[in-house]
Amino acid sequence: MPPKNVDELPKIPHLDKVAHFVFYFIFTILFFLTFQNNKENVKKVANIYILSFVVAFSLGICIEWLQNTITQDRSGDLFDVLFNTFGTVVALIGMKYINKKLLINVK
C-alpha cells in the first residue's frame, strides 16, 4: 500500500483514448511495413493499405466485443473503437505520404 501522505497523481482526461490512438497508430505502421518490405507484395501496395485497415479495425472491434462479453469488470466502448480507427487511418495516410515522397525521390 502506498503511504497516506503521497499525493494522488493528477488525472488526465481521456488518456485512455490517446493510448488507443497511439497503439493502433504504431500497430498499423508495423503491420503495413511487414507486408510492404516483402518484395512480392510491392506491386500490391493498395491491397496492403486495405489489409492493414481491415486487420486493425477488426482487431479493435474484437477486443472491445470481448471486453464487453467475457469480462466482468470491463466494458466495450464505441469511442475506443473510434480512436483505434482514427489511429489506423492517420497511420495509413502517413504511410501513403511517405511512400509517395520516397517514390518521387527514387525517380
Stockholm file with secondary structure:
# STOCKHOLM 1.0

chainA/1-107         MPPKNVDELPKIPHLDKVAHFVFYFIFTILFFLTFQNNKENVKKVANIYILSFVVAFSLGICIEWLQNTITQDRSGDLFDVLFNTFGTVVALIGMKYINKKLLINVK
#=GR chainA/1-107 SS CCCTTSCCCCCCTTHHHHHHHHHHHHHHHHHHHHHHTSGGGGGGHHHHHHHHHHHHHHHHHHHHHHHHHHCSSCCCCHHHHHHHHHHHHHHHHHHHHHHHHHHHHHC
#=GC SS_cons         CCCTTSCCCCCCTTHHHHHHHHHHHHHHHHHHHHHHTSGGGGGGHHHHHHHHHHHHHHHHHHHHHHHHHHCSSCCCCHHHHHHHHHHHHHHHHHHHHHHHHHHHHHC
//
